[in-house]
Structure formats: C-alpha cells, structure tokens
C-alpha cells in the first residue's frame, strides 16, 4: 500500500535586502513519501530566495513535467521555473524553452560537482539559466531544522543567507555556478 504525503505547515518570514522584499508566507506543503527532510528544506530555501506573491510550490516529485516551484504570469505563461537537484540535459533544455527564467538549486556534494562538470558546457547556450549550488554542510544543517510545523525566518543579503527556526540558526552561502544574462 502506498504511503500518503506528509503535510508540513510553515510560516516563512523573508527579509531579502537585495530585492527589498519583506513578507510572510503561510505555506502548506505536501511532502512526498520519498522526499527527504534535506530536500524539503532546500525547497523552502529556494522558495525564500525567489519569493513573490505569485510564486507557487508544484507537485514536485509527483510530476515529471513540472518544476518544484514556479511562477506564472496573469495570462498563464511560465515566468520562472525552479528545480532542485541534478536535472538531466533534456530537462534543462525543456525548462529553458518553457520559462523566461530558470534556476537550478543543486546539492549533493561531490555528486553535484561531477554533474556540473558534465552539464556546464551544454548549458552555455541558455542565457535564461542560473545554477546555484548548496554545500553538503549547509544542507545537512538545514535538514536538522526540519519539522512538521515551523516558523522559519530567512534573511538574504548577497550570497549569504541566514535561516532561523526557533532558537536554531543556520548560515548558508550560495555558490553561483552560472548566472543568467539579465
């Protein structure tokens, strides 16, 4: 018998000094049975880094043809496509063709570095693609913060991010492997 998704409730307060975005989002997230706490926390961090009133979590692991997070215009066009992990060349190509802005948040230590060494050359033609890596230490620290109900504060300035859940604080440094041409 298949396991059901776990419902996660998050009150996410964001202070993004670079974009001058200050808001609180109340999120109810369905955590897929195969999704780890590490991936869940990376998904929340990715949401915070790109936060907007129209940004939405998608079915994620439950759907092969959707990103983890997306933003659509009022007319339904895909503006932003946000993926987690190490997508294939085919997925990168398709997502860059579907959305005007694509961001991949990679993680996984040495495996992520090997993936990027293989993928980097093929991504040079995509001017709407950004790739941001998160270190193993940072994602492990984020994983430790995970719970079914969280009040999470995220402060962003440059490539430095501070994540607070309760009394616990984690500092994350974003490693920008590729920046979209804007």
Secondary structure, DSSP 4 states (H G I P E B T S, - for coil): -PPPPEEEEEEEEEEETTTTEEEEEEEEEEE-TT--HHHHHHHHHHHHHT--TTEEE--GGG-SSS-SEEEE-TTS-EEEEEEES---HHHHHHHHHH-SEEEEEEE-THHHHHHHHHHHHHHTT-TTEEEEEE-HHHHHHHHTT--SEEEEEEEEETTEEEEEETTEEEEEE-EEEE----
